[in-house]
Amino acid sequence: MAEEPDPQGVPYLTKARLEAITDGIFAFAMTLLVINLLLPDKAGLVQTNDAAIRTLLSLYSAFFHYVLAFLILAAFWIGQHIMFRSVRTIDKTFLWINLVTLMFVALLPFSTSYYGAFGDTAVGAIEFEANLFVLGMGFFAQWWYATRESRLVESSLNQVYIRRISARNLVVPLVSVVCIMVALTGNTWSTALYMTLPFFDYAIERIVT
């Protein structure tokens, strides 16, 4: 399907422009994550080595979720570029699926900060995990829409490759569902389950044929 022209015959939006805004929002969101690493008011800090170490150690949870969110966004960004290598053109539907997905990319710094503030509650964890669930489903929807009946990709695209990318796109949503279920039991360590994501990627590469 060719890009839909406007009344003057100009393409609605080129794939390159969509890639550009995608890169920009990912870069902004990944940079904004570091703002969650807040130090206490300097006026209240004791200027000793022991106090400096205690302050640094008190930020372990914020550091963990900064690294976790950054790496997950990095994996999504890599996956987005892999997907765009196969997408030969875009249409309005694909464009809006992409933009809605990017909305949740931009939301992740807030979700990470919210979880940092309410890390001892189930709601704090669930809000962060729900953000990742919707984000993952957005990437799955983009790939499904683009490859359905070869709508936006070449008809010769390898079917095993299509299935593998589809499976990978479902990993974060499925792990997020498990995390939410664990959080609902009152366990505040549920986000640690995202550390299993590399193992799922490894298994998909060998199982999906």
Secondary structure per residue as TSV (DSSP state, phi and psi in degrees):
chain	resnum	aa	ss	phi	psi
A	1	M	-	360.0	126.6
A	2	A	-	-77.7	158.9
A	3	E	-	-62.4	135.4
A	4	E	-	-73.6	125.5
A	5	P	B	-81.9	156.7
A	6	D	-	-83.3	179.3
A	7	P	T	-57.0	-23.8
A	8	Q	T	-88.9	2.2
A	9	G	S	85.3	6.0
A	10	V	-	-85.8	135.9
A	11	P	B	-54.6	140.8
A	12	Y	S	-56.1	-47.6
A	13	L	-	-165.5	133.1
A	14	T	-	-81.8	158.9
A	15	K	H	-61.3	-36.7
A	16	A	H	-62.7	-39.4
A	17	R	H	-66.5	-38.5
A	18	L	H	-66.6	-40.1
A	19	E	H	-62.9	-37.2
A	20	A	H	-64.9	-46.4
A	21	I	H	-69.3	-32.5
A	22	T	H	-62.9	-47.8
A	23	D	H	-60.3	-41.3
A	24	G	H	-64.1	-43.8
A	25	I	H	-69.6	-39.8
A	26	F	H	-61.4	-45.4
A	27	A	H	-61.7	-42.1
A	28	F	H	-64.2	-47.4
A	29	A	H	-65.1	-41.6
A	30	M	H	-67.8	-33.6
A	31	T	H	-72.9	-39.9
A	32	L	H	-66.3	-22.4
A	33	L	G	-57.3	-32.9
A	34	V	G	-67.7	-19.2
A	35	I	G	-63.5	-22.8
A	36	N	G	-68.6	-15.5
A	37	L	-	-86.3	78.7
A	38	L	-	-96.0	134.8
A	39	L	-	-89.5	153.2
A	40	P	-	-62.2	165.7
A	41	D	-	-55.7	126.7
A	42	K	G	-57.2	-31.3
A	43	A	G	-64.0	-24.6
A	44	G	G	-97.2	2.6
A	45	L	-	-86.4	136.7
A	46	V	-	-87.4	126.9
A	47	Q	-	-85.3	68.4
A	48	T	S	-132.4	160.2
A	49	N	H	-62.7	-40.3
A	50	D	H	-62.9	-42.5
A	51	A	H	-66.2	-37.7
A	52	A	H	-64.4	-40.6
A	53	I	H	-67.3	-43.3
A	54	R	H	-62.7	-40.5
A	55	T	H	-63.1	-42.9
A	56	L	H	-64.2	-43.5
A	57	L	H	-67.1	-28.7
A	58	S	H	-68.8	-14.7
A	59	L	T	-94.5	11.5
A	60	Y	H	-58.4	-40.6
A	61	S	H	-66.7	-41.6
A	62	A	H	-64.7	-40.6
A	63	F	H	-63.0	-43.7
A	64	F	H	-59.4	-46.8
A	65	H	H	-75.2	-27.3
A	66	Y	H	-62.6	-50.3
A	67	V	H	-63.1	-44.5
A	68	L	H	-60.0	-50.7
A	69	A	H	-65.6	-39.7
A	70	F	H	-63.0	-45.9
A	71	L	H	-68.0	-37.0
A	72	I	H	-66.3	-42.9
A	73	L	H	-63.8	-38.2
A	74	A	H	-62.5	-40.9
A	75	A	H	-65.7	-40.6
A	76	F	H	-63.8	-41.3
A	77	W	H	-62.9	-42.9
A	78	I	H	-62.0	-44.9
A	79	G	H	-62.1	-36.4
A	80	Q	H	-63.0	-41.8
A	81	H	H	-70.0	-35.4
A	82	I	H	-62.9	-41.6
A	83	M	H	-64.1	-45.2
A	84	F	H	-65.9	-20.8
A	85	R	H	-65.2	-29.8
A	86	S	H	-92.9	-25.9
A	87	V	B	-76.5	120.2
A	88	R	-	-90.1	-22.6
A	89	T	-	-157.6	172.0
A	90	I	-	-130.6	161.4
A	91	D	-	-132.0	-178.2
A	92	K	H	-62.3	-40.6
A	93	T	H	-63.3	-48.0
A	94	F	H	-60.7	-40.6
A	95	L	H	-58.2	-46.3
A	96	W	H	-74.7	-31.2
A	97	I	H	-61.8	-42.5
A	98	N	H	-63.9	-44.6
A	99	L	H	-66.8	-39.4
A	100	V	H	-64.1	-39.6
A	101	T	H	-61.7	-42.6
A	102	L	H	-64.1	-28.2
A	103	M	H	-60.1	-38.5
A	104	F	H	-80.9	-22.1
A	105	V	H	-63.9	-48.0
A	106	A	H	-66.1	-24.7
A	107	L	H	-78.0	-20.5
A	108	L	H	-60.2	-39.0
A	109	P	H	-56.9	-39.1
A	110	F	H	-64.7	-44.6
A	111	S	H	-61.4	-38.9
A	112	T	H	-66.2	-42.6
A	113	S	H	-65.5	-40.1
A	114	Y	H	-62.5	-42.8
A	115	Y	H	-66.6	-34.5
A	116	G	H	-62.9	-34.9
A	117	A	H	-78.9	-30.4
A	118	F	T	-124.4	41.6
A	119	G	T	-65.9	-18.6
A	120	D	T	-94.6	12.7
A	121	T	S	-122.6	153.6
A	122	A	H	-66.7	-35.1
A	123	V	H	-62.8	-41.1
A	124	G	H	-59.9	-45.4
A	125	A	H	-68.2	-42.6
A	126	I	H	-65.3	-37.7
A	127	E	H	-62.4	-43.3
A	128	F	H	-63.9	-45.1
A	129	E	H	-69.9	-35.7
A	130	A	H	-66.0	-37.3
A	131	N	H	-59.3	-45.9
A	132	L	H	-68.1	-33.7
A	133	F	H	-61.4	-50.7
A	134	V	H	-64.9	-39.2
A	135	L	H	-61.2	-46.3
A	136	G	H	-63.7	-40.4
A	137	M	H	-66.2	-31.5
A	138	G	H	-63.1	-42.8
A	139	F	H	-68.7	-36.8
A	140	F	H	-63.6	-42.7
A	141	A	H	-63.5	-38.6
A	142	Q	H	-61.5	-47.9
A	143	W	H	-66.7	-42.0
A	144	W	H	-61.6	-45.7
A	145	Y	H	-64.1	-43.5
A	146	A	H	-67.0	-36.0
A	147	T	H	-95.6	-13.8
A	148	R	G	-59.2	117.1
A	149	E	G	52.9	33.0
A	150	S	G	53.6	40.9
A	151	R	S	-60.2	-46.3
A	152	L	S	-124.4	9.4
A	153	V	B	-124.8	167.7
A	154	E	-	-67.3	140.1
A	155	S	T	-65.3	-18.3
A	156	S	T	-86.5	1.0
A	157	L	S	-60.7	132.0
A	158	N	-	-56.4	127.4
A	159	Q	H	-69.5	-32.7
A	160	V	H	-63.7	-42.5
A	161	Y	H	-60.5	-43.1
A	162	I	H	-61.4	-43.9
A	163	R	H	-66.3	-38.0
A	164	R	H	-65.2	-44.2
A	165	I	H	-64.6	-39.9
A	166	S	H	-60.6	-45.1
A	167	A	H	-63.9	-42.2
A	168	R	H	-62.7	-39.1
A	169	N	H	-66.9	-21.6
A	170	L	H	-89.5	-10.9
A	171	V	H	-63.2	-51.2
A	172	V	H	-62.0	-44.6
A	173	P	H	-59.4	-41.7
A	174	L	H	-67.2	-42.8
A	175	V	H	-64.6	-36.4
A	176	S	H	-63.0	-39.5
A	177	V	H	-61.5	-44.2
A	178	V	H	-62.6	-42.8
A	179	C	H	-60.4	-43.5
A	180	I	H	-63.8	-40.9
A	181	M	H	-63.8	-40.4
A	182	V	H	-66.1	-42.2
A	183	A	H	-62.6	-34.7
A	184	L	H	-66.6	-19.7
A	185	T	T	-82.2	-3.8
A	186	G	T	100.6	1.7
A	187	N	-	-85.2	120.8
A	188	T	T	-88.2	0.2
A	189	W	T	-94.4	11.7
A	190	S	G	-58.7	-32.8
A	191	T	G	-65.7	-18.0
A	192	A	G	-63.4	-19.8
A	193	L	G	-65.3	-20.3
A	194	Y	G	-65.6	-14.8
A	195	M	G	-69.5	-11.5
A	196	T	G	-84.0	-6.2
A	197	L	H	-55.6	-42.8
A	198	P	H	-60.5	-31.8
A	199	F	H	-68.5	-37.8
A	200	F	H	-65.0	-40.7
A	201	D	H	-62.3	-41.3
A	202	Y	H	-63.0	-42.6
A	203	A	H	-67.9	-40.4
A	204	I	H	-59.9	-41.1
A	205	E	H	-59.1	-28.2
A	206	R	H	-103.8	-20.7
A	207	I	H	-97.1	-43.8
A	208	V	-	-76.7	118.1
A	209	T	-	-134.0	360.0
